[in-house]
Amino acid sequence: MDWKGAVPEFGFRHSYAEELEGFSIPWRPDRAPAPRLLRLNRDLAAELGLDVEALDGPLGAAVFSGSLLPPDARPVAQAYAGHQFGGFSSQLGDGRAVLLGELRDRAGRTVDLALKGSGATPFARRGDGKAAVGPVLREYLMGEAMAALGVPTTRALAAVATGAPVWRETQLPGAVLARVAASHIRVGTFQFFAARGEGDRVRRLLDHAIARHHPQAAEAAVPALAFLQAVAGAQARLVAQWMGLGFVHGVMNTDNMAISGETIDYGPCAFMEGYAPGTVFSSIDQTGRYAYGNQPGIAQWNLTRLAETLLPLIDADEGRAIAAARGVLEGFGPAYFAAWEGVMRAKLGLAQAQPGNQALAEALLSALEGQGADWTMTFRALAPAALGDRGPLRVLLREPLALEVWLDRWQARLATEGRPPEAVAAAIRAANPAVIPRNLAVEEALAAATAGDLAPFEALLAAVTRPFDPQPGQERYLLPDPGGLAGYRTFCGT
C-alpha cells in the first residue's frame, strides 16, 4: 500500500446505525494486500463534495478497498431477509458489504456509501465475502449506463483491485466496488424483522424509511399504507423504464428491491437484443421466473411481501389491514401501465396522451414478436420512418411486411398531432438510445479488464454514458452481436 499520509474525513453521518440499533453489525472490512484504483467516478465524487484529486490515486485505492477508512466512517453490515426465487430465507444480510456511512450531496440529498466485496461478514453464510474484477466492473458499467439513460439507479463511486485472488470456477483477480445508493433499505429489510415478530423494529424501520424516502407519507391518515403506496408507485415507474429499454434485471428477489425505487444489485443483468418476452440471461434462473416479460408481475409479487410486513401498522384489525393493502396492490397494475404508456409514447414520438396509445404500443410488440428485430435499433429506426424512410426499419425484420400495417396506423396517429416530421424524428432520437451495453461488448471489455487491460472497458463506458449521442469511432457499439449470442448467460459473481 503506497499511501502513507492522514486519511481525511468524508463528512459522514450515520442515521441508520444511530436510529436503528440492532439493525446492523459493526464490521471492519478486510485490508487489501495491494490495492490499486481501477477507476474513480470523478463526476460523482465531485457531486458528493469529495476531494477528487486526492482520491484519484493511492489514497482512493486505500480508502475504497476498505484498507484505510476515513476517521468518521462507522462501517456496519446491514441485516435483511428475502425471498430468493420464491423461497424465503429469514437471514441474508450484507455477507460481503459494509455501509461506511451517509453523505450529503451538493443537491442536499442523503446517500449511502458502501463497499461491496470487502470481505466476509457475520452474514456471509459460508461465502468468501469477496468480489472479482469482472462483476465489479459490470456493476460500475451498468449503473453508469442506467444513470445516463435517466433510470433511477445505484452508482459506482470507485472500483479497486485488491491484489488478492478470488476463486470461482477459476482463480480471478479480486476487487471492491464503492457503491452510492439513495439507501440500502430493501423489502427484505422489513422482512427480516417481521419474520421474527419484532413489530416495534418494523415500526422504527418504517418511520426511518418514510423520513428518508417518502416524507409525504408521514402526513397521511395511515402512514404505513401511504408508504406502501409510495413504494409501489416508485417501483411501477422504475420497471416501466426497464421494460422500455429492454433491460432484464435477472434476480428480482425481495432483497434486491430497494424501497427508494432505485435499481440495485447488478448481478446477472443484461439488455435484451432481439425482442422476446421470455428472454432470460441469469444462469441460475432455470424456470424463467425473472424473464423480461415477467418483471412487472414480479414487482407486484415483491410488493405483496412488503405489504405483509406492514399489516399490523396499517390496521389493528387484520381483515381491514388486508383489504386496505389489497387496494394498493391492485392499483399497481394500472399504475404500471400508465407509466409504461408514458415510456412507450415517448419512444414512439407521440406528444399527446390519447386513449389508443397503449393499444398502439402493444400492437407494435405483437408485430415484432418472432421477428428477431433488435429492440434498441427498432425504436431508433422509427426516426427515419417518421421522415418517410422505412428502409432502416425493414432490414431489421425477418418478414418486413409484418410491420407495414402497424407503420401505417402509427403514421396516421402521428398525423393527428400535426407536428413536423423533423420534430417527431428528433423526439424519437431523444427518447431512444443508440447505445446500450451490448452483451458481446460487455463480455469483451470485462474479459480484457480481468486480464489487466482496461482500455476496452473505458471505451465502452465512454459510449454508454452518452447513449443518445454516439460519437465517431463508436459504431461497433450500435450493433448487436452478429451471431445473436445464442444461449448467452450471465452470473451473479458470488
C-alpha positions in Angstrom: 0.0 0.0 0.0 1.5 3.3 -1.1 -0.5 5.8 0.9 1.3 7.0 4.0 -0.5 10.2 4.9 -3.5 11.0 7.0 -6.9 10.0 5.7 -9.3 12.9 5.6 -12.8 12.9 7.0 -15.6 12.5 4.4 -18.4 14.2 6.4 -20.2 11.0 7.1 -23.5 10.9 9.0 -24.8 7.7 10.5 -28.6 7.9 10.9 -29.2 4.3 10.0 -26.8 3.0 12.7 -27.8 5.6 15.3 -31.6 5.5 14.8 -31.9 1.8 14.2 -29.9 0.0 16.8 -29.8 -3.8 16.3 -30.4 -3.5 12.5 -26.8 -4.0 11.6 -23.5 -5.3 13.0 -20.4 -3.2 13.3 -17.8 -4.7 11.0 -14.4 -3.7 9.7 -13.7 -4.5 6.0 -10.6 -6.6 5.2 -7.4 -5.0 4.3 -6.3 -5.4 0.7 -2.7 -6.6 0.3 -2.0 -4.4 -2.8 -5.0 -2.1 -3.6 -4.9 -0.4 -7.0 -7.5 2.1 -8.2 -9.1 0.8 -11.4 -11.4 3.8 -11.8 -12.7 6.7 -9.8 -16.0 8.2 -10.8 -14.7 11.8 -10.7 -18.1 13.4 -11.6 -19.9 11.5 -8.8 -17.1 12.2 -6.3 -17.5 15.9 -7.1 -21.2 15.7 -6.6 -20.5 14.3 -3.2 -18.2 17.1 -2.3 -15.2 14.8 -2.0 -11.6 15.8 -2.9 -11.4 14.3 -6.4 -7.7 15.0 -7.0 -6.6 13.5 -3.6 -8.8 10.4 -4.1 -7.8 9.6 -7.7 -4.7 7.7 -6.8 -3.2 5.7 -3.9 -5.4 7.3 -1.3 -8.5 6.4 -3.2 -7.2 2.8 -3.6 -6.6 2.5 0.1 -10.0 4.0 1.1 -12.2 2.4 -1.4 -10.7 -1.0 -0.9 -11.5 -0.7 2.8 -7.8 -0.9 3.8 -7.8 2.6 5.3 -11.0 4.3 6.4 -11.9 7.9 6.9 -11.9 8.6 10.7 -15.6 9.5 10.6 -16.6 6.2 8.9 -18.5 3.7 11.1 -18.7 0.5 8.9 -21.7 -1.8 9.5 -23.1 -4.8 7.8 -26.9 -4.5 7.4 -29.4 -7.2 8.3 -32.1 -8.3 5.9 -34.0 -11.3 4.8 -35.6 -12.1 1.4 -37.5 -14.3 -1.0 -34.9 -15.7 -3.4 -36.6 -17.2 -6.5 -39.8 -17.5 -4.4 -38.3 -19.3 -1.4 -37.9 -17.4 1.9 -34.6 -17.0 3.6 -35.0 -15.5 7.0 -31.4 -14.2 7.3 -29.4 -13.0 4.4 -27.8 -9.6 5.1 -24.7 -7.9 3.9 -22.5 -11.0 3.5 -19.8 -9.2 1.6 -20.6 -5.5 2.0 -20.3 -2.8 4.6 -22.0 0.6 4.9 -19.4 3.2 5.7 -21.9 6.0 6.3 -24.2 8.6 4.7 -23.1 11.6 2.7 -25.0 14.7 1.7 -24.5 15.6 -2.0 -24.4 19.1 -3.4 -28.1 19.0 -4.1 -28.8 18.3 -0.5 -29.7 14.6 -1.0 -28.6 12.0 1.6 -27.0 8.9 0.1 -25.2 5.8 1.4 -21.6 4.9 0.6 -20.9 1.2 0.9 -18.1 -1.2 0.0 -19.0 -4.4 -1.8 -16.6 -7.3 -1.9 -14.6 -6.1 1.1 -14.6 -9.4 2.9 -16.9 -11.8 4.8 -19.2 -10.5 7.5 -21.2 -12.5 10.0 -23.9 -12.6 7.3 -21.6 -14.3 4.8 -23.3 -17.8 5.0 -20.0 -19.6 4.3 -19.2 -17.3 1.4 -15.8 -15.7 1.0 -17.1 -12.1 1.0 -15.0 -11.2 -2.0 -15.7 -9.9 -5.5 -13.8 -10.3 -8.7 -12.8 -7.6 -11.2 -15.3 -8.6 -13.8 -18.5 -8.4 -11.7 -17.3 -5.2 -10.0 -16.8 -3.5 -13.4 -20.1 -4.9 -14.7 -21.9 -3.1 -11.9 -19.9 0.0 -12.5 -20.7 0.0 -16.2 -24.4 -0.9 -15.8 -25.0 1.7 -13.1 -23.5 4.5 -15.2 -25.3 3.4 -18.3 -28.6 3.4 -16.4 -27.9 6.8 -14.9 -27.2 8.2 -18.4 -30.4 6.7 -19.6 -32.3 8.5 -16.8 -33.2 5.4 -14.8 -33.0 5.6 -11.0 -30.0 3.6 -10.0 -27.3 3.0 -7.5 -23.9 4.1 -8.9 -20.3 3.2 -8.5 -18.0 5.8 -6.9 -14.9 3.7 -7.4 -13.6 0.2 -8.4 -10.4 -1.0 -6.8 -8.3 -4.1 -7.5 -7.3 -5.7 -4.2 -4.2 -7.5 -5.3 -5.6 -10.8 -3.9 -7.1 -13.6 -5.9 -10.6 -14.9 -5.5 -11.8 -18.4 -6.5 -14.9 -19.0 -8.6 -14.7 -21.6 -11.3 -11.1 -20.4 -11.7 -8.8 -18.0 -10.0 -9.7 -14.4 -10.7 -8.3 -11.0 -9.6 -10.2 -9.6 -6.6 -11.8 -6.2 -6.5 -14.0 -4.0 -4.3 -16.8 -1.7 -5.5 -17.6 1.5 -3.7 -21.3 2.0 -4.3 -23.5 5.0 -3.7 -27.3 4.5 -3.2 -30.2 6.6 -2.0 -30.2 3.9 0.7 -29.7 0.2 1.0 -33.1 -0.4 2.7 -34.8 -3.2 0.9 -38.1 -5.1 1.0 -36.0 -7.8 2.7 -35.0 -5.4 5.5 -38.6 -5.2 6.5 -39.0 -9.0 6.2 -36.0 -9.7 8.5 -37.8 -8.2 11.5 -41.3 -9.0 10.6 -40.3 -12.7 10.3 -39.0 -12.5 13.9 -42.2 -11.0 15.2 -40.3 -7.8 16.1 -43.1 -5.4 15.4 -41.5 -2.5 17.2 -38.5 -2.7 15.0 -40.6 -2.9 11.9 -42.3 0.4 13.0 -39.0 2.0 13.7 -37.7 1.0 10.3 -40.9 2.3 8.7 -40.5 5.7 10.4 -36.9 5.9 9.3 -37.7 4.9 5.7 -40.6 7.4 5.5 -38.4 10.2 6.8 -35.7 9.4 4.3 -37.5 8.5 1.2 -41.2 9.2 1.3 -41.8 12.0 3.8 -45.2 12.8 2.5 -46.5 9.5 3.9 -45.9 10.8 7.4 -48.8 13.3 7.0 -51.3 10.6 5.8 -54.0 9.2 7.9 -52.3 5.8 7.8 -48.6 6.4 7.2 -47.8 2.7 6.6 -50.4 2.5 3.8 -49.2 5.7 2.3 -45.7 4.4 2.4 -46.7 1.2 0.6 -48.5 3.3 -2.0 -45.3 5.4 -2.5 -43.0 2.4 -2.8 -45.5 0.8 -5.3 -45.6 3.9 -7.4 -41.8 4.2 -7.5 -41.5 0.5 -8.5 -44.1 0.9 -11.2 -42.2 3.8 -12.7 -38.9 2.0 -12.4 -40.0 -1.3 -14.0 -41.7 0.6 -16.8 -38.4 2.2 -17.6 -36.7 -1.1 -17.6 -39.2 -2.5 -20.0 -38.9 0.4 -22.3 -35.1 -0.2 -22.6 -35.3 -4.0 -22.8 -33.4 -4.3 -19.5 -33.5 -7.6 -17.7 -32.5 -7.4 -14.0 -32.2 -11.1 -13.7 -32.5 -11.6 -10.0 -35.6 -9.7 -8.7 -35.5 -11.2 -5.2 -37.1 -9.2 -2.5 -33.7 -8.5 -1.0 -32.8 -6.8 -4.4 -35.8 -4.4 -4.4 -34.9 -1.1 -2.8 -37.7 0.8 -1.3 -36.2 4.0 -2.7 -37.2 2.9 -6.2 -33.6 2.6 -7.5 -32.2 -0.2 -9.5 -29.9 -2.1 -7.1 -27.6 -5.1 -7.4 -26.4 -5.5 -11.0 -25.6 -9.2 -11.0 -26.8 -11.4 -13.8 -28.4 -8.5 -15.7 -28.2 -7.7 -19.4 -30.1 -5.8 -22.1 -32.3 -7.7 -24.5 -31.3 -7.5 -28.1 -33.8 -9.5 -30.2 -37.3 -8.8 -28.8 -38.6 -11.9 -26.9 -40.8 -11.6 -23.8 -39.3 -14.8 -22.4 -35.7 -13.5 -22.5 -33.6 -14.8 -19.6 -29.9 -14.2 -19.1 -29.3 -15.4 -15.5 -27.5 -18.7 -15.3 -29.4 -19.5 -12.1 -32.9 -18.6 -13.3 -33.8 -22.1 -14.5 -37.5 -21.6 -14.7 -37.6 -18.1 -16.2 -39.1 -16.6 -13.1 -37.3 -13.3 -13.8 -37.7 -13.2 -17.6 -38.1 -9.9 -19.3 -41.8 -10.2 -19.7 -42.4 -11.3 -16.1 -40.8 -8.3 -14.4 -43.9 -6.2 -13.8 -45.7 -9.2 -12.2 -42.7 -10.0 -10.0 -42.5 -6.4 -8.8 -46.1 -6.7 -7.7 -45.4 -10.0 -6.0 -42.5 -8.4 -4.1 -44.7 -5.5 -3.1 -47.2 -8.0 -1.7 -44.4 -9.4 0.5 -43.7 -5.8 1.7 -47.4 -5.3 2.4 -47.4 -8.4 4.6 -44.8 -6.9 6.9 -46.8 -3.7 7.3 -50.2 -5.2 8.0 -50.1 -4.6 11.8 -49.1 -1.0 11.2 -51.9 -0.4 8.7 -54.7 -1.5 11.0 -55.0 -3.5 14.2 -57.8 -5.4 12.6 -56.1 -7.9 10.2 -59.1 -8.1 7.9 -59.3 -4.3 7.5 -55.5 -4.2 7.1 -55.5 -6.8 4.3 -58.4 -5.1 2.5 -56.5 -1.8 2.6 -53.3 -3.3 1.4 -55.0 -5.2 -1.3 -56.4 -2.0 -2.6 -52.9 -0.6 -3.0 -51.6 -3.8 -4.6 -54.5 -4.0 -7.1 -53.6 -0.4 -8.1 -50.1 -1.5 -9.1 -51.2 -2.8 -12.5 -52.9 0.4 -13.6 -50.0 2.5 -12.2 -47.5 0.4 -14.1 -49.4 0.5 -17.4 -49.8 4.3 -17.0 -46.1 4.6 -16.5 -45.4 2.2 -19.4 -47.7 4.0 -21.7 -45.8 7.2 -20.9 -42.5 5.5 -21.7 -43.8 4.0 -24.9 -45.5 7.2 -26.0 -42.1 8.9 -25.8 -40.4 6.1 -27.7 -43.0 6.3 -30.5 -42.6 10.0 -30.8 -46.1 10.8 -29.6 -46.6 14.1 -27.8 -50.2 13.7 -26.7 -51.8 11.3 -24.2 -54.7 9.6 -26.1 -56.7 6.6 -25.2 -55.3 4.5 -28.0 -51.6 4.9 -27.1 -51.3 1.7 -25.1 -53.1 -0.4 -27.8 -50.8 1.1 -30.4 -47.7 0.2 -28.4 -49.0 -3.3 -27.8 -49.7 -3.8 -31.4 -46.1 -3.0 -32.2 -44.9 -5.6 -29.8 -47.2 -8.2 -31.4 -45.8 -7.3 -34.8 -42.2 -7.6 -33.5 -42.6 -10.9 -31.7 -40.8 -13.7 -33.5 -39.2 -11.3 -36.0 -35.8 -11.3 -34.3 -35.7 -7.5 -34.6 -33.2 -5.8 -32.4 -35.1 -3.9 -29.7 -32.9 -0.8 -29.5 -32.3 -0.5 -33.2 -36.0 -0.9 -34.0 -37.1 2.1 -31.9 -34.2 4.2 -33.1 -35.2 3.4 -36.7 -38.6 5.0 -36.2 -36.9 8.3 -36.6 -36.1 7.9 -40.3 -39.5 6.2 -40.7 -41.1 9.4 -39.4 -39.3 11.2 -42.2 -40.7 8.8 -44.8 -37.8 6.3 -45.0 -38.9 2.9 -43.8 -35.7 1.1 -45.1 -33.6 1.1 -41.9 -36.6 -0.5 -40.1 -37.4 -3.0 -42.7 -33.9 -4.5 -42.8 -34.2 -5.4 -39.1 -37.2 -7.8 -39.5 -37.2 -11.3 -41.0 -40.6 -10.5 -42.6 -40.8 -6.7 -43.1 -44.3 -6.8 -44.4 -45.5 -7.8 -40.9 -44.8 -4.3 -39.7 -46.3 -2.3 -42.6 -49.9 -2.3 -41.3 -48.7 -1.1 -37.9 -46.5 1.6 -39.5 -49.5 3.0 -41.5 -51.5 3.0 -38.2 -48.7 4.8 -36.4 -48.2 7.4 -39.0 -51.9 8.1 -39.1 -51.8 8.6 -35.3 -48.8 11.0 -35.7 -50.8 13.0 -38.3 -53.4 13.8 -35.7 -50.9 15.8 -33.8 -49.9 17.9 -36.7 -46.2 18.2 -35.8 -43.5 18.5 -38.5 -41.8 15.2 -39.2 -38.4 16.6 -38.3 -39.7 17.4 -34.8 -41.1 13.9 -34.4 -37.8 12.3 -35.5 -35.9 14.5 -33.1 -38.2 13.4 -30.3 -37.7 9.8 -31.2 -34.0 10.1 -31.1 -34.2 11.9 -27.7 -36.2 9.1 -26.2 -34.5 6.1 -27.7 -30.8 5.4 -27.1 -28.5 4.5 -29.9 -26.0 2.9 -27.5 -26.7 0.4 -24.7 -24.3 -2.0 -23.0 -24.3 -4.6 -25.8 -23.7 -8.1 -24.4 -20.8 -9.0 -26.6 -19.1 -5.7 -26.0 -19.6 -6.0 -22.2 -18.1 -9.5 -22.1 -15.1 -8.5 -24.2 -14.5 -5.5 -22.0 -14.7 -7.5 -18.8 -12.6 -10.3 -20.1 -9.9 -7.7 -21.1 -10.1 -6.0 -17.7 -9.8 -9.3 -15.9 -6.6 -9.9 -17.9 -5.3 -6.4 -17.0 -6.3 -4.3 -20.0 -8.8 -1.6 -19.0 -8.9 0.2 -22.4 -11.9 -1.7 -23.8 -13.8 -1.0 -20.6 -13.0 2.7 -20.7 -14.1 2.9 -24.4 -17.4 1.1 -23.7 -18.0 3.2 -20.6 -17.5 6.4 -22.7 -20.0 5.2 -25.2 -22.8 4.1 -22.8 -22.6 7.3 -20.8 -23.6 9.2 -24.0 -26.3 6.8 -25.2 -28.3 9.3 -27.3 -25.3 10.9 -28.9 -22.9 8.3 -30.4 -19.5 9.6 -31.2 -17.3 8.9 -34.2 -15.4 5.6 -33.7 -18.2 4.1 -31.6 -20.0 2.4 -34.5 -19.4 -1.1 -33.1 -21.5 -0.3 -30.0 -24.5 0.4 -32.1 -24.9 -3.1 -33.4 -25.9 -6.4 -31.8 -23.7 -9.4 -31.9 -23.9 -10.8 -35.5 -24.2 -14.4 -34.0 -27.1 -13.4 -31.7 -25.2 -14.7 -28.7 -27.4 -17.7 -28.6 -27.6 -19.1 -25.1 -25.9 -16.0 -23.6 -25.8 -16.3 -19.8 -24.7 -14.0 -17.0 -23.6 -14.9 -13.5 -24.1 -13.2 -10.1 -20.3 -13.1 -9.2 -20.6 -14.7 -5.8 
